[in-house]
């Protein structure tokens, strides 16, 4: 959803900042404050568990104790299991164990604090693949990271929080709702009197507006989270094979699927796969999508939502 599109009649908009993103929630007018506050509390709980930028978070504690089993709570356990499943499903193109590479290329602080530049890289790239040696003991509630490995759960954590927020709103009786975290979003039900949610794709106000009836939409690209490290242009989507920002000829990838978690994984993996293989990755994951190349060419995959809806008057 975009601030450039009108809030559907009968719904209320609520915005706040969490997980490094602008969170936008649309809920029915009835009991709106209660439901919006519940979503805000949920995002705070998830960020407290999963932020690698908070030294006191569960994830930071896990990363600090790599090489030893660490007892974790249900949110972190679920997020790690989901990220490992995503790594297996994408052949490692989605790799949650790239914390070292992100810090090395300058993304050691939250993007809100990073500014336009970062310190010079220290050390050479190690590449990914550490996820293959992570040990999860569900019965004991522990996770063991290989020594020297660290988790970054940014995108998938955000997607899972969106999905959890929608489940919460449904449990609170909301018959229609939208939750967006920086443009990665999922919907429940339909706006009153409408046949679809009008969703703006990408960050440009002139971008395409597509009708989303159900499910979720997520975008990964290098247009937003980018910076300079010395004279080198950087972005946050790292190729696990090289340990460097992915350079596969794409500007961004938008994926559409049944959950925000799945769409997040698909968009990231397809972006890393690059212009030639990205469409194949989306198809492999059973997702629709749109790839935008460096030259601006659009490549649509699967059952991409239909022609753009007219903007609300």
C-alpha positions in Angstrom: 0.0 0.0 0.0 1.2 3.5 -0.6 0.4 6.9 1.0 -0.3 8.0 -2.6 -3.3 5.7 -2.6 -6.4 6.5 -0.7 -7.3 4.5 2.4 -10.3 2.4 1.5 -13.6 3.6 3.1 -14.3 1.9 6.3 -10.7 1.3 7.2 -8.3 3.3 9.5 -4.6 3.8 8.8 -2.0 3.5 11.6 1.8 4.0 11.1 4.8 3.5 13.2 8.5 2.7 12.9 9.9 -0.8 13.6 12.5 -3.3 12.3 14.2 -0.6 10.3 11.1 0.1 8.3 7.9 2.2 8.1 5.1 0.0 9.2 1.6 0.7 7.8 -1.5 -1.0 9.1 -5.0 -0.8 7.8 -7.8 -2.1 10.0 -11.6 -1.6 10.2 -12.7 1.5 12.0 -14.4 -0.5 14.8 -11.8 -1.3 17.6 -9.1 0.3 15.4 -6.9 1.6 18.3 -7.0 -1.7 20.1 -6.0 -3.6 17.0 -3.3 -1.2 15.9 -1.8 -1.1 19.3 -1.7 -4.9 19.3 0.2 -5.0 16.0 2.7 -2.4 17.2 3.4 -4.4 20.4 3.9 -7.5 18.2 6.5 -5.8 16.0 8.3 -4.6 19.1 8.4 -8.1 20.5 9.7 -9.5 17.2 12.3 -6.8 16.9 13.5 -7.3 20.5 14.1 -11.0 19.6 15.5 -10.7 16.1 17.4 -7.5 15.6 21.1 -7.9 15.0 21.5 -4.2 15.7 20.3 -4.5 19.3 23.1 -5.8 21.6 20.5 -7.1 24.1 18.4 -9.1 21.5 18.2 -12.8 21.5 19.7 -12.9 18.0 22.7 -10.8 19.2 23.2 -13.2 22.1 23.1 -16.2 19.7 25.6 -14.5 17.3 28.0 -13.6 20.2 28.0 -17.3 21.4 28.6 -18.9 18.0 30.2 -22.4 18.5 28.1 -23.2 21.6 24.5 -24.3 22.0 22.3 -21.3 23.1 18.8 -21.6 24.5 16.4 -19.4 22.6 12.7 -18.4 22.7 10.0 -19.5 20.3 10.2 -16.4 18.0 13.9 -16.8 17.3 13.6 -20.6 17.0 10.9 -20.3 14.4 12.7 -17.6 12.5 15.9 -19.7 12.3 14.1 -22.8 11.3 12.2 -20.8 8.6 15.5 -19.3 7.3 17.2 -22.6 7.1 14.3 -24.1 5.2 14.5 -21.1 2.8 18.2 -21.7 2.3 17.5 -25.3 1.4 14.7 -24.4 -0.9 16.8 -21.9 -2.9 20.0 -23.9 -3.0 21.7 -21.4 -0.7 20.8 -18.3 -2.8 18.9 -17.1 0.3 21.6 -17.4 3.0 20.8 -16.2 6.5 24.4 -16.6 7.7 25.9 -13.6 6.0 26.3 -11.3 9.0 30.1 -11.2 8.6 29.8 -10.1 5.0 27.3 -7.4 5.7 29.5 -6.0 8.5 32.5 -6.2 6.3 30.9 -4.2 3.5 29.7 -1.5 5.9 26.3 -2.6 7.1 27.2 -3.1 10.7 24.7 -0.5 12.0 21.0 -0.1 11.3 20.4 1.7 8.0 18.8 4.6 10.0 22.2 5.2 11.5 24.4 4.3 8.5 24.0 7.5 6.6 25.5 7.8 3.1 28.9 6.2 3.9 30.6 3.5 5.8 34.1 2.5 7.0 36.5 0.8 4.6 36.1 -3.0 4.4 38.3 -5.0 6.8 39.4 -8.4 5.6 38.4 -10.4 2.6 35.1 -12.0 1.8 34.4 -15.5 3.3 31.3 -16.3 1.3 28.2 -18.1 2.6 27.1 -21.6 3.3 27.4 -21.6 7.0 23.7 -22.4 7.3 24.5 -26.0 6.4 26.3 -26.5 9.7 23.7 -24.9 12.0 22.3 -27.3 14.6 18.7 -26.8 15.8 17.5 -28.8 18.8 13.8 -28.1 18.8 13.1 -30.4 21.8 15.8 -28.7 23.9 15.1 -25.2 22.5 18.7 -24.6 21.5 20.6 -23.4 18.4 24.3 -23.9 17.8 26.0 -21.8 15.2 29.3 -22.8 13.7 32.2 -20.8 15.1 32.8 -17.6 13.1 29.2 -17.6 11.7 26.5 -15.0 12.4 22.8 -14.8 11.5 21.2 -11.8 9.7 17.4 -12.4 9.6 16.3 -9.0 8.4 14.1 -9.7 5.4 12.6 -13.0 6.5 12.0 -11.7 10.1 10.1 -8.7 8.7 8.0 -11.0 6.5 7.2 -13.4 9.3 6.3 -10.4 11.5 3.8 -9.2 8.9 2.3 -12.7 8.6 2.0 -13.0 12.4 0.4 -9.5 12.6 -2.3 -10.5 10.1 -2.9 -13.7 12.1 -3.3 -11.6 15.2 -5.7 -9.2 13.5 -7.8 -12.1 12.3 -7.9 -13.5 15.8 -9.1 -10.1 17.0 -12.0 -10.2 14.6 -10.8 -8.0 11.8 -12.5 -9.1 8.6 -10.2 -7.0 6.4 -6.7 -5.8 7.1 -3.4 -4.9 5.5 0.0 -4.9 7.1 3.0 -3.4 5.3 6.6 -3.3 6.5 8.5 -1.0 4.2 6.3 -2.0 1.2 6.5 -5.8 1.9 3.0 -6.6 2.8 0.2 -9.1 3.2 -3.6 -8.8 3.2 -6.5 -10.4 4.9 -10.0 -10.2 3.5 -11.0 -7.4 1.1 -11.6 -3.7 1.7 -15.3 -2.8 2.1 -17.0 -2.5 -1.3 -13.8 -3.4 -3.3 -12.8 -6.5 -5.2 -9.0 -6.1 -4.5 -6.4 -4.1 -2.6 -4.7 -1.5 -4.8 -0.9 -2.0 -4.3 1.8 0.3 -5.5 4.8 -1.8 -6.7 8.2 -0.2 -6.1 9.2 3.1 -4.5 8.3 5.4 -7.3 4.9 7.1 -7.0 4.5 6.6 -10.7 5.1 2.8 -10.4 2.5 0.2 -11.4 -0.6 -0.3 -9.2 -1.7 -4.0 -9.1 -4.8 -5.5 -7.6 -4.0 -8.0 -4.8 -6.9 -10.1 -3.8 -5.2 -12.3 -1.3 -1.7 -13.3 -0.1 1.4 -11.2 0.0 3.8 -9.1 -2.0 7.5 -8.3 -1.3 10.2 -6.5 -3.2 14.0 -6.9 -2.9 16.3 -4.5 -4.8 19.2 -2.2 -4.5 17.4 1.1 -4.8 16.7 1.8 -1.1 19.4 0.2 1.1 22.6 1.3 -0.6 25.6 3.3 0.5 29.2 4.1 -0.4 32.2 2.5 1.3 35.0 4.7 0.2 34.4 5.0 -3.5 32.6 1.6 -3.8 28.9 1.5 -4.2 27.3 -1.1 -1.9 23.9 -2.6 -1.3 22.6 -5.1 1.2 21.8 -8.1 -1.0 24.9 -10.2 -0.9 25.8 -13.1 -3.2 26.8 -16.0 -1.0 29.2 -17.3 -3.6 31.3 -14.1 -3.7 30.6 -12.4 -0.4 29.9 -9.2 -2.3 26.7 -7.3 -3.2 24.9 -9.2 -5.9 25.5 -7.9 -9.4 23.3 -10.0 -11.6 21.9 -7.2 -13.8 18.7 -6.5 -11.8 17.4 -3.4 -10.3 14.7 -5.1 -8.2 12.5 -8.1 -7.9 8.9 -8.2 -6.7 7.4 -11.6 -5.7 3.8 -12.5 -5.0 2.8 -15.5 -2.9 0.7 -16.9 -0.2 2.7 -15.4 2.7 5.0 -12.4 3.2 7.7 -14.8 4.4 7.6 -16.8 1.2 7.5 -13.6 -1.0 10.5 -12.1 0.9 12.5 -15.3 0.3 11.6 -15.5 -3.3 12.3 -11.9 -4.1 15.7 -12.1 -2.4 16.8 -15.4 -4.0 15.6 -14.2 -7.5 17.6 -11.0 -7.1 20.7 -12.8 -6.1 20.2 -15.4 -9.0 20.3 -12.5 -11.4 18.7 -11.5 -14.7 19.0 -14.9 -16.5 18.1 -17.2 -13.6 15.9 -15.1 -11.4 12.7 -16.0 -13.2 13.5 -19.6 -13.0 14.0 -19.3 -9.2 10.6 -17.7 -8.8 8.9 -20.4 -10.9 10.8 -23.1 -8.8 9.4 -21.6 -5.6 5.8 -21.4 -7.1 5.7 -17.7 -7.0 4.5 -15.0 -9.4 6.8 -12.0 -9.8 8.2 -9.2 -11.8 11.9 -8.7 -12.4 13.2 -5.2 -13.4 16.6 -5.2 -15.1 19.2 -2.5 -14.9 17.9 -1.0 -18.1 14.3 -0.9 -16.8 13.0 -3.9 -18.8 10.2 -5.7 -16.9 10.0 -9.5 -17.0 6.8 -11.0 -15.5 6.7 -14.5 -14.1 3.6 -16.7 -13.4 0.2 -15.3 -12.5 1.3 -11.7 -11.9 -1.7 -9.6 -10.6 -3.8 -8.2 -13.4 -3.6 -4.8 -15.0 -3.1 -1.8 -12.7 -6.1 -0.5 -10.9 -7.1 3.2 -11.3 -5.9 5.2 -8.3 -8.7 6.2 -5.9 -10.1 9.6 -6.7 
